[in-house]
Amino acid sequence: MIITDNLLSSLLETRAHTEEICSPLQIEDYVVQPIVDVSPPKWHLGHTTWFFEEFILTRYNPSYKRFHEDFAFVFNSYYESIGKRVVRTNRGNLSRPTVNEVYEYRDYVTNHLQVLLESREDEELRSLVEIGIHHEKQHQELLLTDIKFILGNNPLLPKYSSTFDENPNNNSSDRYHLVPEGVYEIGYKGEDFCYDNELGVHKVFLEEYKIAHNLVTNKEYLDFINDKGYEDSLLWHAEAWDWLNTEKIKTPLYWHKINGEYHQYTLQGLQQLDLNAPVTHLSYYEAFAYAQWKGERLPTEFEWEVANKSFDWGLRWEWTESAYLPYPNYAKAPGALGEYNGKFMVNQKVLRGGSIATPKNHTRPTYRNFFHPQLRWQFNGLRLVKSK
């Protein structure tokens, strides 16, 4: 076999896991799009398949015939250089193609990929397959968070799974780790897969700081709410204060006050708020305001990366104080793949770590996630820093 068994196995496992995520859904769940940021599960299934078809099969198999000529228009996401696409806000209007047709599309493309990988030697092909695998893993996390938003905004608050535990114990502690002043290297230095936005190893100078061992918990965040943190304009950025009042935000997403007690909608359904779990579904605005209230601050992405070995991470994506910008000497990939990361390096904040929805083998200390500061449907939390 030309392409290693490991790469092909990873591809097939990834494709299968995406479908496992969707297995608890009813057919009616596949098309719902409550807000522009949430895509219907059916669209994720099709888009991740189109990615392999567009960037690999149509380029490396001259005899390949597209499954359906209109699917590139339906399942392209934001690749302007490839062609026209369905406007993002209209993804929920796609009652056709049917769910069954999309699953047939997935099987068709996966089978052709397997044949191709078993017959061809090409380092560029290997690299593209790796990107496709990790692209699909990104969408596996988006599938879970989008499914949660879809079901969490259903008036019946239906359960997705009886086994998906999104609130593991945080082992609360007040410990902080001291990081001395110095010059540190930032960026990915390994040989395995990483995204282009992690490349360009460079040095940064950091002042001495202390970073919390644990994430902020629901109990700690509830103290902020009870102290009227959402009503104190002095804690918020001006833009955040406008957002807060326009959207009538009073608590993290998915919190419900019932008979005087807070509950939280989870993928296991509505549950009483677990006070020891790390707080989640916060915007950057809320994370910043909480840090202000505590008299502390959020870490920069560089402070987080330098200190990551001193604490456990991976339960929540962690907001940082860093704008999403290119590293020194960053260069976009040529062609359409250059649209993957570089075009988004404006008006967004970096998050580090990973969450309980992040697939295995998909994150690392140098991974740079990024979202607009008002977004909170992902499993986002925060870790505090004290300056000296």
C-alpha positions in Angstrom: 0.0 0.0 0.0 1.4 3.4 -1.0 -0.3 5.6 1.5 0.3 4.3 5.0 -2.3 2.3 6.8 -2.3 4.9 9.6 -3.4 7.7 7.3 -6.1 5.7 5.6 -7.4 4.4 8.9 -7.5 7.9 10.3 -9.5 9.0 7.3 -12.0 6.2 7.6 -12.3 6.6 11.4 -12.9 10.3 11.0 -15.6 9.9 8.4 -17.3 7.2 10.5 -17.2 9.3 13.7 -18.9 12.3 12.0 -21.8 10.0 11.3 -21.8 8.6 14.8 -22.2 12.1 16.1 -25.4 12.4 14.0 -26.8 9.0 14.9 -29.0 10.2 17.9 -30.7 12.8 15.6 -34.2 12.5 14.2 -34.7 13.3 10.5 -36.3 16.7 11.5 -33.2 17.8 13.3 -30.9 17.7 10.2 -32.1 20.9 8.6 -32.7 23.3 11.4 -30.7 26.6 11.4 -31.8 28.8 14.4 -29.1 31.5 13.8 -26.6 32.4 11.1 -23.6 31.0 13.2 -25.2 27.6 13.5 -25.3 25.3 10.4 -27.7 22.4 10.0 -26.2 19.0 10.6 -27.0 17.9 7.1 -24.9 20.8 5.8 -21.9 19.8 7.9 -22.2 16.2 6.5 -22.2 17.5 3.0 -19.6 20.2 3.4 -16.9 18.0 4.9 -17.6 15.6 1.9 -17.4 18.4 -0.6 -14.0 19.4 0.8 -12.5 16.1 -0.1 -14.2 16.0 -3.4 -13.1 19.5 -4.4 -9.6 19.6 -3.1 -8.5 16.0 -3.7 -10.7 13.8 -6.0 -11.3 16.3 -8.8 -7.5 17.1 -8.8 -5.9 13.7 -8.4 -8.3 11.5 -10.2 -8.8 12.6 -13.9 -11.6 10.1 -14.4 -13.5 11.1 -11.3 -17.1 12.1 -11.9 -18.8 14.4 -9.3 -21.6 12.8 -7.4 -23.9 15.8 -8.3 -23.0 18.9 -10.2 -25.0 21.2 -7.9 -23.4 20.0 -4.6 -20.4 22.3 -5.0 -22.8 25.2 -5.0 -24.8 23.8 -2.0 -21.9 22.8 0.2 -19.1 25.3 -0.5 -18.7 27.4 2.7 -16.6 30.5 2.1 -14.2 29.7 -0.7 -14.7 32.7 -3.0 -12.1 31.6 -5.5 -13.9 28.3 -6.1 -17.2 29.6 -7.2 -20.7 30.6 -6.2 -22.4 29.1 -3.1 -25.5 29.1 -1.1 -25.6 32.2 1.3 -24.8 31.1 4.8 -28.1 32.3 6.2 -30.0 30.1 3.7 -28.4 26.8 4.7 -31.5 25.9 6.8 -33.7 26.3 3.7 -32.1 23.3 2.0 -34.8 20.7 2.4 -33.2 19.1 -0.7 -30.9 17.3 -1.2 -32.4 14.8 1.3 -30.6 13.4 4.2 -30.4 10.1 2.5 -28.9 11.6 -0.6 -26.2 13.3 1.6 -25.3 10.0 3.2 -25.1 8.5 -0.3 -22.8 11.3 -1.3 -20.6 10.6 1.7 -20.3 7.0 0.9 -19.5 7.7 -2.8 -16.7 10.2 -1.9 -15.2 8.0 0.9 -15.1 5.0 -1.4 -13.3 7.0 -4.2 -10.9 8.4 -1.6 -10.0 4.9 -0.4 -9.3 3.7 -3.9 -7.2 6.7 -4.7 -5.1 6.5 -1.5 -4.4 2.8 -2.1 -3.0 3.4 -5.5 -1.0 6.7 -5.5 2.2 8.0 -3.9 2.3 11.7 -3.5 3.5 13.9 -0.6 1.2 16.7 -1.6 -1.7 14.3 -1.6 -0.8 13.1 1.8 -0.7 16.7 3.1 -4.1 17.5 1.6 -5.7 14.3 3.1 -4.4 15.4 6.5 -5.9 18.8 6.1 -9.2 17.2 5.1 -9.1 14.9 8.1 -8.5 17.8 10.5 -11.0 20.0 8.7 -13.6 17.3 9.3 -12.6 17.0 13.0 -13.2 20.8 13.3 -16.7 20.2 11.9 -17.3 17.3 14.4 -16.9 19.9 17.2 -19.1 22.3 15.3 -21.7 19.6 14.8 -21.9 19.0 18.6 -22.2 22.6 19.5 -24.6 23.3 16.6 -26.8 20.3 17.6 -26.8 21.6 21.2 -27.9 25.1 20.0 -30.6 23.5 17.8 -32.0 21.3 20.6 -31.3 23.9 23.3 -33.6 26.4 21.5 -36.3 23.9 21.0 -39.0 24.7 23.6 -39.1 21.1 24.7 -35.3 21.1 25.5 -34.9 17.6 24.2 -32.0 15.4 25.2 -29.3 14.6 22.7 -27.5 11.8 24.6 -27.6 10.1 28.0 -23.8 9.6 28.1 -22.2 12.8 26.8 -20.8 14.4 30.0 -20.0 18.1 29.3 -19.4 19.1 32.9 -16.6 17.1 34.4 -15.3 18.1 37.9 -12.9 21.0 37.8 -11.2 20.1 41.1 -11.4 23.7 42.3 -8.3 25.3 43.8 -6.9 28.7 44.2 -3.4 27.8 43.0 -1.5 30.0 40.6 1.6 29.2 38.7 4.4 31.8 38.5 6.1 32.4 35.2 9.2 34.5 35.4 10.0 37.4 33.1 11.9 36.3 30.0 12.0 35.7 26.3 10.1 32.7 25.1 9.6 30.8 21.8 6.1 30.7 20.4 4.7 28.5 17.6 4.7 24.9 16.4 8.0 23.2 16.2 7.0 19.6 15.7 6.8 17.4 12.6 3.2 16.2 12.7 0.2 18.1 11.4 -0.5 21.6 12.4 -2.4 24.6 10.7 -0.5 27.3 8.9 -1.5 29.9 11.5 0.6 28.0 14.1 3.8 28.3 12.0 6.5 30.8 12.1 8.3 30.1 15.4 9.3 33.4 16.9 10.3 34.9 20.2 8.2 37.1 22.6 9.1 38.9 25.8 6.8 38.4 28.7 6.7 40.2 32.0 6.4 38.1 35.1 2.9 36.8 35.7 0.8 34.2 37.6 -1.7 32.0 35.8 -4.5 30.1 37.5 -4.3 26.4 37.8 -8.0 25.9 37.2 -10.7 27.4 35.1 -13.4 29.6 36.6 -16.3 27.6 37.9 -20.0 28.0 37.7 -20.1 28.8 41.4 -17.5 31.6 41.0 -19.3 33.0 38.0 -22.6 32.9 39.9 -21.0 35.2 42.5 -20.4 37.7 39.7 -24.0 37.5 38.6 -25.3 37.8 42.2 -23.0 40.9 42.7 -24.9 42.5 39.7 -21.9 42.1 37.4 -24.2 42.2 34.4 -25.5 45.6 35.6 -22.2 47.4 36.2 -21.2 49.3 33.1 -17.7 50.0 34.5 -16.8 46.3 34.0 -17.6 46.2 30.3 -16.1 47.4 27.0 -18.4 50.0 25.4 -19.2 47.7 22.5 -19.9 44.8 25.0 -22.2 47.0 27.0 -24.2 47.8 23.9 -24.3 44.1 23.0 -25.4 43.2 26.5 -28.3 45.6 26.5 -29.4 45.0 23.0 -29.5 41.2 23.4 -30.8 41.4 27.0 -28.0 39.1 28.3 -28.2 38.3 32.0 -26.4 34.9 32.3 -24.3 32.5 30.3 -26.0 30.8 27.4 -28.2 27.9 28.3 -28.8 29.0 31.9 -32.4 28.9 33.1 -33.7 30.1 36.5 -36.5 27.8 37.7 -38.2 28.3 41.0 -35.3 30.5 42.2 -32.5 28.0 41.2 -30.3 28.0 38.2 -30.4 25.1 35.7 -28.4 24.5 32.6 -29.4 22.9 29.4 -26.8 20.3 28.5 -26.6 17.6 25.8 -28.0 15.3 28.5 -31.0 17.6 28.8 -31.9 20.2 31.4 -30.0 19.7 34.7 -29.5 21.6 37.9 -26.5 23.8 37.6 -23.3 22.0 38.6 -21.5 24.6 40.7 -18.1 22.8 40.5 -18.1 22.5 36.7 -16.1 25.1 34.7 -18.4 27.8 33.4 -19.0 27.7 29.7 -20.7 29.3 26.8 -19.3 32.7 27.6 -18.5 35.4 25.1 -15.2 37.2 25.3 -17.1 40.2 26.5 -18.4 38.2 29.5 -15.0 36.7 30.2 -13.3 40.1 30.2 -16.0 41.6 32.5 -15.6 38.8 35.0 -11.8 39.2 35.0 -12.3 43.0 35.6 -14.7 42.2 38.5 -12.1 39.9 40.1 -9.3 42.5 39.7 -7.4 40.2 37.4 -7.2 39.7 33.6 -7.3 37.1 30.8 -3.9 35.7 29.6 -2.5 36.6 26.2 -2.2 33.7 23.9 1.5 33.7 24.4 1.2 33.6 28.2 -1.1 30.7 27.8 1.2 28.8 25.5 4.3 29.3 27.6 2.5 28.2 30.8 0.3 25.3 29.5 2.4 22.5 31.0 1.6 23.9 34.5 -2.2 23.2 34.3 -4.7 20.8 32.9 -6.5 22.0 29.8 -9.0 20.7 27.3 -12.3 21.1 29.1 -13.2 24.5 27.6 -11.8 26.7 24.9 -10.2 29.5 26.8 -10.6 33.1 25.8 -7.3 35.1 25.6 -6.6 38.8 25.4 -4.9 38.4 22.0 -6.3 39.5 18.7 -6.1 36.9 16.0 -3.2 38.1 13.9 -0.6 36.4 11.7 2.7 35.4 13.2 5.9 37.0 11.8 6.7 35.5 8.4 3.3 34.0 8.1 2.5 33.1 4.5 -0.9 31.9 3.2 -1.0 28.7 1.2 -1.4 29.2 -2.5 -4.7 28.9 -4.2 -8.1 28.3 -2.5 -6.6 26.7 0.6 -5.1 30.1 1.4 -8.6 31.1 2.4 -8.7 28.5 5.2 -7.2 30.7 7.9 -5.5 33.9 6.6 -8.7 35.7 5.5 -10.1 35.7 9.0 -7.2 37.5 10.7 -9.3 40.6 11.6 -11.7 41.5 14.4 -11.5 38.2 16.2 -10.0 36.9 19.5 -7.8 33.9 20.0 -8.9 31.0 22.1 -6.5 28.3 23.3 -6.8 24.7 24.6 -9.7 22.7 23.5 -13.1 21.5 24.9 -14.9 18.4 25.8 -16.4 18.5 22.2 -12.9 18.7 20.6 -12.1 15.3 18.9 -9.1 13.3 20.0 -5.7 14.0 18.5 -7.0 17.4 17.1 -5.5 19.9 19.5 -2.1 20.8 20.9 -0.5 23.7 22.9 0.1 25.8 19.8 -3.5 25.4 18.4 -5.0 28.8 17.7 -8.8 28.8 17.6 -10.6 32.1 16.9 -14.0 33.6 17.2 -15.7 37.0 17.2 -16.0 38.4 20.7 -19.8 38.2 21.1 -20.0 34.5 20.1 -20.7 32.0 22.9 -22.3 28.8 21.4 -19.0 27.0 21.6 -17.8 25.5 24.9 -15.9 28.7 25.8 -14.6 29.4 29.4 -11.8 31.4 31.0 -8.6 31.1 33.1 -7.4 34.1 35.0 -4.0 35.8 35.2 -2.4 38.0 37.9 0.3 40.4 36.9 3.1 40.9 39.4 
